[in-house]
Amino acid sequence: MDKIDYNALYWKSKSVQRNAENKELKKRIKELTNSRDGWKEKYKVKRDVADLLKKEIELLKKKTEDILKQIIE
């Protein structure tokens, strides 16, 4: 009769299960990283647009103040 090594089968099944779990976790990490990078990029674009608009508002304020000064004088 052949002798079955149950201990080896047990650890082999644990290894297969652990490898499958690691594969899923790596996939999830990749998804989260891509998601985070996408949100970060959107934030940076919106921040840059907000900064440009803020600068434009400041320029418009200065121009209107100059115009008002010229009108008053």
Backbone as CSV, one residue per row, in Angstrom:
resi,resn,N_x,N_y,N_z,CA_x,CA_y,CA_z,C_x,C_y,C_z
1,MET,0.826,-1.184,0.000,0.000,0.000,0.000,0.872,1.251,0.000
2,ASP,0.323,2.269,-0.653,1.023,3.549,-0.671,0.688,4.317,0.595
3,LYS,1.711,4.958,1.103,1.525,5.766,2.315,1.239,7.207,1.895
4,ILE,0.146,7.771,2.386,-0.242,9.137,2.060,0.309,10.060,3.144
5,ASP,1.003,11.093,2.702,1.575,12.054,3.646,0.551,13.184,3.839
6,TYR,-0.281,13.024,4.859,-1.334,14.011,5.115,-0.761,15.362,5.526
7,ASN,0.348,15.345,6.204,0.984,16.592,6.622,1.404,17.414,5.399
8,ALA,2.000,16.747,4.403,2.413,17.440,3.185,1.198,17.969,2.426
9,LEU,0.130,17.170,2.372,-1.091,17.629,1.687,-1.696,18.831,2.393
10,TYR,-1.666,18.813,3.721,-2.211,19.923,4.497,-1.452,21.216,4.199
11,TRP,-0.135,21.148,4.272,0.663,22.359,4.046,0.620,22.804,2.593
12,LYS,0.484,21.874,1.676,0.345,22.217,0.260,-0.959,22.988,0.032
13,SER,-2.045,22.523,0.648,-3.328,23.214,0.495,-3.268,24.597,1.133
14,LYS,-2.580,24.702,2.290,-2.417,26.012,2.934,-1.632,26.961,2.029
15,SER,-0.612,26.433,1.390,0.222,27.236,0.498,-0.579,27.731,-0.702
16,VAL,-1.365,26.860,-1.284,-2.195,27.231,-2.433,-3.203,28.307,-2.019
17,GLN,-3.806,28.123,-0.854,-4.775,29.096,-0.342,-4.094,30.446,-0.089
18,ARG,-2.917,30.426,0.525,-2.184,31.649,0.829,-1.761,32.372,-0.455
19,ASN,-1.336,31.612,-1.453,-0.950,32.212,-2.740,-2.134,32.886,-3.418
20,ALA,-3.292,32.242,-3.364,-4.500,32.833,-3.950,-4.871,34.125,-3.218
21,GLU,-4.775,34.100,-1.899,-5.087,35.290,-1.108,-4.110,36.420,-1.424
22,ASN,-2.824,36.097,-1.526,-1.820,37.107,-1.858,-2.066,37.719,-3.229
23,LYS,-2.489,36.892,-4.177,-2.786,37.378,-5.522,-3.945,38.384,-5.477
24,GLU,-4.985,38.067,-4.735,-6.127,38.972,-4.596,-5.712,40.277,-3.888
25,LEU,-4.895,40.160,-2.860,-4.450,41.350,-2.132,-3.593,42.259,-3.010
26,LYS,-2.730,41.669,-3.812,-1.907,42.463,-4.727,-2.779,43.187,-5.746
27,LYS,-3.810,42.491,-6.219,-4.739,43.110,-7.167,-5.450,44.293,-6.502
28,ARG,-5.869,44.119,-5.266,-6.572,45.180,-4.525,-5.647,46.371,-4.275
29,ILE,-4.396,46.095,-3.936,-3.426,47.172,-3.718,-3.232,47.982,-4.996
30,LYS,-3.147,47.293,-6.115,-2.981,47.978,-7.398,-4.192,48.864,-7.695
31,GLU,-5.396,48.350,-7.449,-6.618,49.130,-7.670,-6.640,50.368,-6.780
32,LEU,-6.293,50.193,-5.505,-6.300,51.319,-4.573,-5.258,52.372,-4.944
33,THR,-4.091,51.907,-5.373,-3.034,52.837,-5.777,-3.475,53.652,-6.986
34,ASN,-4.054,52.988,-7.971,-4.541,53.693,-9.162,-5.635,54.681,-8.796
35,SER,-6.529,54.279,-7.923,-7.613,55.157,-7.494,-7.065,56.377,-6.778
36,ARG,-6.135,56.141,-5.849,-5.533,57.239,-5.097,-4.815,58.213,-6.032
37,ASP,-4.063,57.674,-6.988,-3.340,58.526,-7.921,-4.297,59.341,-8.782
38,GLY,-5.424,58.743,-9.146,-6.423,59.475,-9.926,-7.015,60.631,-9.147
39,TRP,-7.367,60.379,-7.885,-7.910,61.456,-7.052,-6.876,62.539,-6.801
40,LYS,-5.635,62.128,-6.601,-4.567,63.100,-6.364,-4.384,64.001,-7.587
41,GLU,-4.415,63.413,-8.771,-4.253,64.183,-10.002,-5.414,65.160,-10.185
42,LYS,-6.639,64.702,-9.913,-7.796,65.599,-10.010,-7.659,66.766,-9.036
43,TYR,-7.196,66.481,-7.824,-7.014,67.532,-6.819,-5.991,68.551,-7.298
44,LYS,-4.879,68.082,-7.843,-3.831,68.993,-8.292,-4.326,69.894,-9.414
45,VAL,-5.088,69.325,-10.350,-5.628,70.119,-11.456,-6.580,71.188,-10.930
46,LYS,-7.477,70.794,-10.010,-8.427,71.759,-9.453,-7.708,72.842,-8.649
47,ARG,-6.662,72.450,-7.907,-5.891,73.420,-7.134,-5.204,74.427,-8.054
48,ASP,-4.639,73.932,-9.162,-3.977,74.819,-10.117,-4.965,75.792,-10.749
49,VAL,-6.135,75.280,-11.096,-7.167,76.145,-11.678,-7.600,77.203,-10.658
50,ALA,-7.761,76.793,-9.416,-8.160,77.735,-8.369,-7.090,78.810,-8.172
51,ASP,-5.830,78.418,-8.211,-4.745,79.398,-8.075,-4.744,80.391,-9.231
52,LEU,-4.953,79.885,-10.443,-5.004,80.780,-11.599,-6.170,81.760,-11.487
53,LEU,-7.323,81.256,-11.061,-8.486,82.131,-10.914,-8.256,83.172,-9.822
54,LYS,-7.591,82.763,-8.753,-7.296,83.692,-7.669,-6.391,84.819,-8.159
55,LYS,-5.373,84.461,-8.932,-4.472,85.475,-9.491,-5.229,86.411,-10.435
56,GLU,-6.107,85.835,-11.245,-6.889,86.644,-12.178,-7.807,87.608,-11.431
57,ILE,-8.406,87.149,-10.345,-9.266,88.005,-9.529,-8.461,89.168,-8.957
58,GLU,-7.260,88.877,-8.459,-6.406,89.931,-7.914,-6.070,90.967,-8.985
59,LEU,-5.758,90.512,-10.198,-5.464,91.445,-11.287,-6.680,92.316,-11.609
60,LEU,-7.846,91.694,-11.645,-9.067,92.448,-11.931,-9.357,93.475,-10.834
61,LYS,-9.104,93.104,-9.584,-9.300,94.039,-8.483,-8.389,95.245,-8.637
62,LYS,-7.133,95.000,-8.957,-6.179,96.103,-9.133,-6.593,97.000,-10.281
63,LYS,-7.026,96.377,-11.387,-7.448,97.167,-12.543,-8.672,98.014,-12.218
64,THR,-9.641,97.442,-11.511,-10.835,98.218,-11.167,-10.499,99.336,-10.181
65,GLU,-9.576,99.080,-9.262,-9.157,100.133,-8.341,-8.476,101.270,-9.092
66,ASP,-7.641,100.935,-10.065,-6.978,101.959,-10.873,-7.999,102.761,-11.661
67,ILE,-8.982,102.087,-12.230,-10.020,102.769,-13.004,-10.812,103.705,-12.086
68,LEU,-11.174,103.223,-10.881,-11.922,104.052,-9.948,-11.098,105.269,-9.519
69,LYS,-9.809,105.104,-9.322,-8.936,106.213,-8.950,-8.908,107.252,-10.063
70,GLN,-8.848,106.789,-11.312,-8.826,107.715,-12.451,-10.149,108.467,-12.560
71,ILE,-11.247,107.796,-12.281,-12.556,108.439,-12.363,-12.690,109.492,-11.275
72,ILE,-12.234,109.172,-10.078,-12.349,110.096,-8.941,-11.487,111.329,-9.144
73,GLU,-10.338,111.170,-9.737,-9.427,112.309,-9.932,-9.873,113.209,-10.984
